[in-house]
Amino acid sequence: MKVLSVFGTRPEGIKMAPILKRLDSDPRFISKVCVTSQHKEMLVQVLNIFNIIPDYDLNIMKPNQDLYDITSLVLLGMRDLYRTIKPDVILVHGDTTTTMAASISAFYMNIPIGHVEAGLRTGTLTAPFPEEANRVIVDRLARFHFCPTETSIKNLLKENIPEKYISLTGNTVIDALLMVKEMVRNKEPDEWQEQYQQALTAIKDPQQKIVLITAHRRENFGKNFLNICEGISLLANRFPDVSFIYPAHLNPNVRKPVTTILANHPNIFIIDPLDYAPFVYLMNRSYMIITDSGGIQEEAPSLGKPVLVMREATERPEALLGKNAILVGVEPQTIFETSSRILLDPELYKKMSKKNNPYGDGKASERIIQTLYNFFISKSDR
């Protein structure tokens, strides 16, 4: 059985890596990997950590590319690749434009699509943008829906996706997180001195309280990002003894407001994006996390870290229901006040820092592989 896995961004690479490792070690499958390099530099970091060597690279990255560029280049590039290698099934992940375009291209050629992390919804087509629309489109086209939670299954059933095409697998990000957590278990932060940069001293000090910040979503570009930075600035002023570490995305829409508003605070450390291994170490080292990331909403509960989600809506309600996360939006005062409560209230922190695994047990990739195999065996027996 020939499986072609297609992805283009760092988060996709992290979440697809456990599946690729299992496919490579399973003689029942011929596994091929295509990257589009939608986020080239950041994707390479992940490929190196998991020792993944792509068979094909569309290399679509170019300066000032927009959604039209990504969509058209992936759509046409995958058409030619599908014709060449004729896969039995393609695997795509999540909600990126790479995932959407690769799925449409496969649909046009009647190639079955397996959607990893299927069924996530906010219910608002533009929140997040364009991810909500992307995943709705992919789920309409997919033959296999690998759902991380019961909530995502319910979302698909509401949309009349046949139940026989839906599998509850858990989220592969937990598989990846546990793999890398074991890799870094006995590491010292000095090993990543070049990446941690000026934040290294704070990370090494066991008495230093660290708040990890990440924000990069397209929906927050512009005014929302200025608001986010203002909220963090208020926090840094209020808590001068806390270190705020922000691995800032290289996108100018992120980097410019971050450096303009936050660079002059002595307790805010703006560093370059981290490889996944030192990032997992830093997550585990942190006291709490403030983010607009989807993946971190899934990872942090497994590490027992409170999360503030700087978005107006989330497609991952499980962490909210489990009391590990709070949805705070992007208003500066709300970010400041909610973060302050967690930093000042030990009882609230204790409730939010209980380890919780609503997204799986680390065996999602195993279930995905077996589902694929069972389907193709049953198909060949007909």
C-alpha positions in Angstrom: 0.0 0.0 0.0 1.5 3.3 -1.1 0.9 6.2 1.2 1.9 9.8 0.3 2.0 12.2 3.2 1.9 15.9 2.3 2.6 18.9 4.6 4.3 22.3 4.5 4.6 23.9 7.9 6.3 23.3 11.2 3.2 22.4 13.1 2.1 19.9 10.4 5.6 18.4 10.4 5.5 17.9 14.2 2.1 16.2 14.1 2.9 14.1 11.1 6.3 12.9 12.3 5.0 10.1 14.5 2.9 8.7 11.6 5.9 8.9 9.3 8.1 7.1 11.7 5.5 4.3 12.1 5.0 4.0 8.3 8.7 3.7 7.7 9.0 0.8 10.2 6.0 -1.1 8.9 6.7 -3.4 5.9 3.0 -3.3 5.0 3.4 0.2 3.6 5.4 2.1 1.0 5.7 5.5 2.5 6.5 8.6 0.5 6.8 12.2 1.9 6.2 15.4 0.0 6.8 18.8 1.6 5.6 22.0 0.0 7.9 24.2 2.2 5.1 26.7 2.9 7.2 27.7 5.9 10.6 26.4 4.7 13.1 27.5 7.5 10.9 26.4 10.3 9.9 23.2 8.7 13.5 22.1 8.2 14.0 22.3 12.0 11.3 19.7 12.6 12.5 17.4 9.8 16.0 17.3 11.4 14.7 16.6 14.9 12.7 13.6 13.7 15.2 12.5 11.0 12.7 12.8 8.2 14.0 13.1 4.7 11.4 14.2 2.2 11.2 12.3 -1.1 9.7 15.4 -2.9 9.9 19.1 -2.2 7.6 21.5 -4.1 9.6 24.4 -2.7 6.9 26.9 -3.1 8.3 29.5 -0.7 8.9 32.9 -2.2 9.1 36.5 -0.8 5.7 38.1 0.0 3.7 35.0 -1.0 0.0 35.2 -0.3 -2.8 32.6 -0.1 -3.3 32.7 -3.9 0.3 31.8 -4.5 0.3 28.9 -2.0 -3.0 27.5 -3.3 -2.1 27.6 -7.0 1.4 26.3 -6.6 0.4 23.4 -4.4 -2.7 22.5 -6.5 -0.6 22.3 -9.7 2.5 20.8 -8.1 0.5 18.0 -6.5 -1.3 17.3 -9.8 2.0 16.4 -11.4 3.3 14.5 -8.4 0.1 12.4 -8.1 0.3 11.5 -11.8 3.9 10.3 -11.3 3.7 8.2 -8.1 0.0 7.1 -8.1 -0.5 6.8 -4.3 -3.3 4.6 -2.9 -4.0 7.3 -0.3 -2.7 10.7 0.7 -2.4 11.9 4.3 -2.8 15.5 5.1 -3.0 17.3 8.4 -5.2 19.9 9.9 -6.1 23.2 8.3 -3.3 24.8 6.4 -3.6 26.0 2.8 -1.2 23.3 1.8 -3.6 20.7 3.2 -6.6 22.3 1.5 -4.9 22.6 -1.9 -3.3 19.1 -1.8 -6.7 17.6 -0.9 -8.5 19.3 -3.8 -5.8 18.1 -6.2 -6.2 14.6 -4.9 -10.0 14.8 -5.1 -9.7 15.8 -8.8 -7.8 12.6 -9.4 -10.0 10.4 -7.3 -7.3 9.6 -4.8 -8.6 8.8 -1.3 -7.7 11.4 1.3 -6.9 10.7 5.0 -7.4 13.8 7.1 -5.4 13.8 10.3 -6.9 16.0 13.0 -10.3 16.1 11.4 -13.4 17.7 12.7 -12.1 20.7 14.5 -14.5 23.7 14.3 -15.1 27.1 15.8 -18.4 27.4 13.9 -17.3 30.8 12.4 -15.9 30.5 8.8 -13.4 33.3 9.3 -12.2 32.5 12.8 -9.5 31.5 12.4 -8.9 32.7 8.9 -8.4 30.9 6.5 -8.0 27.7 8.6 -11.7 27.2 9.5 -12.6 27.2 5.8 -9.7 25.0 4.9 -10.6 22.2 7.3 -14.3 22.3 6.4 -13.4 21.9 2.7 -10.9 19.0 3.5 -13.4 17.2 5.6 -16.0 17.3 2.8 -13.4 15.7 0.5 -11.8 13.2 2.8 -12.4 9.4 2.9 -10.7 8.9 6.3 -11.4 11.3 9.2 -8.9 10.8 12.0 -10.5 12.7 14.9 -8.5 13.7 18.0 -11.5 13.9 20.4 -15.2 13.0 20.8 -16.0 16.7 20.2 -14.5 16.6 16.7 -16.5 13.4 15.9 -19.7 15.2 16.9 -18.8 18.1 14.7 -18.5 15.8 11.7 -21.7 13.9 12.4 -23.6 17.2 12.5 -22.2 17.9 9.0 -23.5 14.5 7.8 -20.1 12.9 7.4 -20.8 9.1 7.4 -19.9 7.6 10.7 -18.1 4.7 9.0 -15.6 7.1 7.7 -14.7 8.5 11.1 -12.2 7.2 13.6 -11.4 8.4 17.1 -7.6 8.3 17.3 -6.4 11.0 19.7 -4.1 13.7 18.5 -0.7 12.9 17.1 0.8 16.0 18.7 0.8 14.1 22.0 2.7 11.2 20.3 5.3 13.8 19.2 5.4 15.6 22.5 6.1 12.5 24.4 8.8 11.4 22.0 10.6 14.8 22.3 10.0 15.1 26.0 11.9 11.9 26.4 14.7 13.2 24.1 15.2 16.3 26.3 14.7 14.7 29.7 18.3 14.7 30.7 19.4 17.8 28.7 20.7 21.0 30.1 19.7 24.4 28.7 23.3 25.2 27.9 23.0 22.7 25.0 20.7 25.2 23.3 22.7 28.3 24.2 22.6 29.8 20.7 18.9 29.4 20.5 17.9 30.6 23.9 20.2 33.6 23.4 19.8 36.3 26.1 17.1 34.2 27.9 19.5 31.5 28.8 20.3 32.8 32.3 16.6 33.0 33.3 16.0 29.5 32.0 18.9 28.1 33.9 17.8 29.7 37.2 15.4 27.3 38.9 14.0 30.1 41.1 13.1 32.3 38.1 9.4 32.3 37.2 9.0 32.1 33.4 6.0 33.0 31.3 6.3 31.7 27.7 4.6 33.7 25.0 3.9 32.7 21.4 1.6 34.6 19.0 1.7 34.4 15.2 -1.8 33.8 13.8 -2.8 35.6 10.6 -6.2 36.5 12.1 -4.3 38.6 14.7 -2.1 40.6 12.3 -2.5 44.3 12.6 -4.5 45.9 15.4 -5.0 42.7 17.3 -1.2 42.2 17.4 -0.7 45.6 18.8 -3.3 44.9 21.5 -1.5 41.6 22.4 1.8 43.4 22.7 0.2 46.1 24.9 -1.2 43.5 27.2 2.2 41.8 27.6 3.8 45.1 28.2 1.4 45.8 31.0 2.3 42.4 32.5 6.0 43.0 32.3 5.6 46.3 34.1 3.4 44.8 36.8 5.7 41.8 37.4 9.3 42.9 37.1 10.6 39.7 38.8 9.0 37.5 36.2 10.8 36.6 32.9 8.7 36.8 29.8 10.2 34.8 26.9 8.9 35.3 23.5 10.2 33.2 20.6 8.9 35.6 17.9 7.9 34.4 14.4 10.1 35.7 11.6 7.0 37.1 9.7 7.3 41.0 9.7 3.6 41.2 10.7 4.7 39.6 14.0 8.3 40.8 14.4 7.7 44.5 13.9 5.1 45.1 16.6 6.9 42.8 19.0 10.2 44.6 18.8 8.6 48.1 18.7 6.5 47.6 21.8 8.3 45.0 23.9 12.0 45.2 23.1 12.8 47.8 25.8 11.5 45.8 28.7 14.4 44.4 30.7 12.4 41.3 31.7 11.0 40.5 28.2 13.4 38.3 26.1 12.6 38.3 22.4 14.4 35.4 20.8 14.3 33.7 17.4 11.9 30.8 16.8 13.1 27.7 18.5 13.6 24.2 17.2 11.0 21.8 18.6 13.2 20.1 21.1 14.4 23.3 23.0 10.8 24.6 22.7 9.4 21.5 24.5 12.1 22.0 27.1 11.0 25.6 27.6 7.3 24.7 27.7 8.1 22.2 30.4 10.2 24.8 32.3 7.6 27.6 32.1 5.2 28.6 34.9 2.4 29.4 32.4 2.0 30.0 28.7 0.2 32.8 26.8 -0.5 31.9 23.2 -2.7 32.1 20.1 -1.3 28.7 18.9 -3.6 25.7 18.3 -0.9 23.1 19.0 0.2 24.6 22.3 -3.4 24.4 23.5 -3.1 20.6 23.0 0.5 20.2 24.4 0.3 22.3 27.5 -2.4 20.4 29.4 -0.2 17.2 29.0 2.6 19.1 30.7 0.4 20.6 33.4 0.9 24.2 32.2 -1.9 26.8 32.5 -2.7 28.4 29.1 -4.2 31.7 28.2 -5.5 31.6 24.6 -5.4 35.0 22.8 -8.2 34.4 20.4 -11.9 35.2 20.2 -12.8 31.5 19.6 -11.1 28.1 19.7 -11.7 24.9 17.9 -10.1 23.1 20.9 -12.7 23.4 23.7 -11.4 20.4 25.6 -8.6 22.3 27.4 -11.2 25.0 28.4 -13.5 22.3 29.8 -10.7 20.7 31.6 -9.8 24.0 33.3 -6.3 24.0 31.8 -7.0 27.0 29.5 -8.8 30.3 29.5 -9.9 32.1 26.4 -8.9 35.7 26.9 -9.3 37.3 23.4 -6.9 40.1 22.4 -7.9 43.1 24.5 -4.8 44.3 26.5 -6.7 44.7 29.8 -8.2 41.2 29.7 -4.8 39.7 28.9 -3.3 41.6 31.7 -6.0 41.0 34.3 -6.4 37.2 33.7 -2.6 36.6 33.6 -2.2 38.6 36.8 -4.8 36.4 38.5 -2.9 33.2 37.7 0.4 34.7 38.7 -1.0 36.0 42.0 -3.5 33.2 43.0 -1.9 29.9 44.1 -5.2 28.1 44.3 -6.2 29.1 40.7 -2.8 28.1 39.5 -3.1 24.7 41.2 -6.4 24.0 39.5 -5.1 25.0 36.1 -1.8 23.2 36.3 -3.2 19.7 36.9 -1.9 17.4 34.1 -4.7 16.5 31.8 -4.7 14.5 28.5 -7.9 15.4 26.7 -6.1 15.0 23.4 -4.8 11.5 23.6 -2.5 8.9 25.1 0.4 9.0 22.7 -0.9 6.2 20.5 -2.8 8.2 17.8 -0.4 7.4 15.0 -0.7 3.6 15.8 -4.5 3.8 15.4 -4.2 5.8 12.2 -1.9 3.3 10.6 -4.1 0.3 11.6 -7.3 2.0 10.3 -5.6 2.5 6.9 -4.4 -1.1 6.8 -7.8 -2.5 7.8 -9.6 -0.5 5.1 -7.3 -1.6 2.3 -7.3 -5.2 3.4 -11.1 -5.3 3.4 -11.1 -3.6 0.0 -8.7 -6.2 -1.5 -10.9 -9.0 -0.1 -13.9 -7.9 -2.1 
